[in-house]
Amino acid sequence: MQIDVRKEGDKLIVSPKGNIDYVTAPELDDKMSKASNDVRSIELDMSGVPYISSAGLRVILNADELMQDRDGIKLTGVNNDVRAILEMTGFYDILDIE
C-alpha cells in the first residue's frame, strides 16, 4: 500500500492506494495519528481504495476520535464497494462522506 500524506493549511489530506486490511491498517493508523497533531481536520481520500476491512474501519474510528474536538474527518472519493461496507456497518450514518 502507498499512503500519500500532505497538509493544506490546517487540513491533513491522506490518500491511501490499495486495500485497507489487517496488514495495511496499522501503517495508515500510524501515519494519520502522527500527522494529525497540528491540524483541524482530516480528509481521507478513498479514491484509490478498492476494499476496506474491519481493521480499516477501526483506523477511521480512531481518526474520528482524534479529531472529535476539532473539525473532524471527511471521507472523499468512496467507491460503490467501499460505500456498501460503510452502509452495512453503520459508518455511513456517523461519518462525513462525500
N, C-alpha and C positions, 0 to 999 in steps of 0.2 A: 504494500500500500504506500502511496505517496501522499503526503499531507503538506499542503502549502498553507503557511500562516503569515498574515500581514496585518498591519494596523493602518487604519484610515481615521485619523483624528482620535477620538475616544472609542472607536469601534474596532473590535478584533474580527477579522474575516478568516475563517478556517475552511479550507477546501480539500477534503479527502478525495482520493481517487482509488476506487476498489471497494470490495466488500468490507463492511464493518462487522466483525465477528469476534469470537473469543480470542483469536490470535492477534488481531489488529486493534481491538478496542483499547487495550492498555496504553498503546503508543498515542492514540488520539486523545485519550483522557489526560495523559501526562502533558502533551503539548498545549491543550486548551487550558488546563489548570495553571500551568506555569506562566502562560502568556496573558492570562485574564486579570492579573493583579491590578493593573493600572488602566483598565478600560471600563466604559459604562455599559457596553453591550457586546454581544457576540452574534455574528451572522455565520451560521453553519451552512455553507453552500453544498448541497447534497446532489448537485447535477452529475457528479462523477461516481455516485454510489448506487450500484445496481441492487444491493441487498444489505439488510441490517438485521442482526440477530438480537437476542435479549441482552447480550453483553454490550452491544452498541446502544441499545435503548437506555441501559444503565448509565452510559457515558453522557448521554443527553440529559438525563435526570440530574446527574452530578453537576453538569454545567448550568442547568436551570437553577439549582440550589445555590451555586456560587454567585449567580447574577441576581438572586432574589431581591436584594436591597438596592439594586441598580436598575438599569433599563431592560434587563432580561436577555433572552436568547431568541433568535428568529431562524427558522429553517427555510431555505430557499432552494429552488431547483429540484424539488422532490418528484421523482418519477412515480408512475402509477403503482408499481410493485411495492415500493417503499411506503407510499401513501396508504396502500391497503393494510400493511403491517401496522402503521401508525393508527389507522382507524380501528382495527381489530383490538388493539391493546389499550385504546382509550387515550393515547398520547395526542391524537389529533384534536381532541377536545380541550386539552390543557396547555398546549404549546401554540406559539405564534408561527403559523406555517403559511408560506406564500406559494 
